[in-house]
Amino acid sequence: MWSAPRVSYMQGKLFAPAIADVKPPVLDYLKAFDSRDVERCLSFCNEDTTFHFLWRSFRGLKGIANWHRDRFAADLRVTRVDEISVEGNTVDVDVVVTSNKLKARKVNQVGARITLRLERGALKDVKFALRKPDRSGTTESTGPSLYRSYVGPPENYDVAAAMQFNLLTFLGLRDDHYLLDVGCGSLRAGRLFIPYLRPGRYFGVEPEQWLIEEGIQNEVGRDLIRIKQPRFSNDPDFTLTAFGQQFDFILAHSVFSHSSQTQMRRCLSEAKKAMQPSAMLAATYFKADANYMDEEWIHAGRSSFRPDLMDRLAAEQGLVCKHLDWPHPHGQSWVVFATSSGASAVPDLTGIGKYISYADMAPWDTMTAGA
Ligand SMILES: C[S@@+](CC[C@H](N)C(=O)[O-])C[C@H]1O[C@@H](n2cnc3c(N)ncnc32)[C@H](O)[C@@H]1O
């Protein structure tokens, strides 16, 4: 299956000799994967190698070995290689994959992009992300649940929606409020907010139009769209002012968990301009001891930040950041950004975690993100 991929190199780059070096080891690794040879796969890795598989990351040889065994047990296979492109020490391989887990969910195959970055002859990191369909409805790229899998573990699509709805109504969202859902994806939460709010009150920003379309087709339905008149924008740069609307609530769920600091700054400065004086912006992020410093949006995997960065970003916009105790099924942390008067209306949620349980859900640690 590796014999006839289309190979496109970045034109006119001066690092052509380096390009010649990175493709063979990547193809060798993919062949080892294809032949289910864990030892050989591990020979391309070291303790610093990280695999980002959809929403989870695996670092070090032990974790990566387990990841391979799990994928082989699920019979994850590449059924087609569409394109291989090389830039510097990074190789992008566009593939179509299948697995028993996908088939169990009635998805025969999905498009994926594997991005492999090499450093000193070993794999530095490998990212496995779902690939958006070239054309909506193509059989190889969309399955009934690709639009669900694209935004998070499909096993928890329902709970992730309920959590957002519960929190916002707890914070005071009522049906005459205006809500902006930043990165609304496939309307995971929108399918609860759109019926709840009065007509013309739900707004979504989502660069991937196909996700909105799939959400409307499979989750919300055209009748509700006609009745509730939600509005959408595909702006890819966090432009939140384009609707000409001041919002009571802004939601950014699982967006700062993939963003760079620059993107968060841009989002917050735009949000500030689109917030009513008493508005709240509820967002999630992954807490860490160090801040993600790169500039790119991370689709496969996550970015993470120190809590004090959230306070600083808020202060830069003249806002206050409140850290909430509201649990999250995938370990993200909730914060609310508000003006100082708006912040005084944020309820004290200390201890609420003991009343909200995700114990009946597929455990995050063992979840294999559907493939
Ligand atoms: C992990 S998903 C979460 C989707 C949704 N908030 C939910 O909870 O289901 C992140 C979403 O952010 C979207 N996204 C990426 N860049 C964005 C940007 N610049 N502005 C708004 N959304 C963006 C992605 O396309 C994706 O749908």
The ligand as a Gaussian input file, in Angstrom:
#p B3LYP/6-31G(d) Opt

LIG

0 1
 C      -12.259000      20.535000      20.462000
 S      -13.341000      21.365000      19.364000
 C      -14.598000      21.912000      20.471000
 C      -15.880000      22.247000      19.750000
 C      -17.029000      22.735000      20.632000
 N      -16.683000      23.894000      21.404000
 C      -17.512000      21.619000      21.490000
 O      -17.345000      21.660000      22.703000
 O      -18.046000      20.672000      20.933000
 C      -12.483000      22.867000      18.966000
 C      -13.166000      23.649000      17.850000
 O      -12.534000      24.910000      17.665000
 C      -12.540000      25.172000      16.280000
 N      -11.566000      26.240000      15.948000
 C      -10.311000      26.134000      15.484000
 N       -9.788000      27.361000      15.269000
 C      -10.746000      28.255000      15.597000
 C      -10.813000      29.682000      15.560000
 N       -9.801000      30.425000      15.142000
 N      -11.962000      30.267000      15.953000
 C      -13.000000      29.531000      16.377000
 N      -12.986000      28.164000      16.424000
 C      -11.876000      27.538000      16.040000
 C      -12.215000      23.823000      15.665000
 O      -12.517000      23.767000      14.281000
 C      -13.099000      22.915000      16.509000
 O      -14.380000      22.784000      15.994000

